[in-house]
Amino acid sequence: MGPSVVATPKRKAEPTMSATATASTELTDLLSTLAKHRGFLRYTVQGLTDEQARQTPTASALSLGGLIKHVRNVEEGWMRFAVGGAELMESVQEDWVDGFRMVEGETLEGLLADYEETAAKTERLLADLDLNTAHPLPVAPWFEPGASWTVRRVLLHLIAETSQHSGHADILRESVDGQKTMG
């Protein structure tokens, strides 16, 4: 008689995520992080008047309303890039003079509403984009010549940009009325 073979029960296969589910989870995580930092920025300006949001209380020319406007404009531009590359990004001329400040007729409420609209548009666009799609960057001294960014990299840049300017907003808000966002 040959050696006896003991049957071992088959292990249940561990569930694996499909590439689509993994991408979906990644996108959910990235968008959640971006939403968190957008929330910090919006929270920083709560309760301000338009006049306070226009103030430039530090050595820089930045105002809280101007930061909201700038972050929105940056997000709009980079999402044009994510959809259609540098050509589409550059199809809209940015107002570099007034892009960082609230101009006559603008209200904090209006800037925040525009920012919310941009956030919703970004999320809708990203739901239909492949995070691995890449486009060559625009020609600029701050970009490596010939470099490309994926949609994923664009989203990471938006998170960094929003986070950085949320920090700027904390300093401005404390200078305007002593209010601290995080403490």
Secondary structure as UniProt FT lines:
FT   HELIX           19..44
FT   TURN            45..47
FT   HELIX           50..54
FT   HELIX           64..89
FT   TURN            90..91
FT   TURN            96..100
FT   TURN            104..105
FT   HELIX           108..127
FT   TURN            131..132
FT   STRAND          134..136
FT   TURN            141..142
FT   TURN            145..146
FT   STRAND          148..150
FT   HELIX           151..177
//
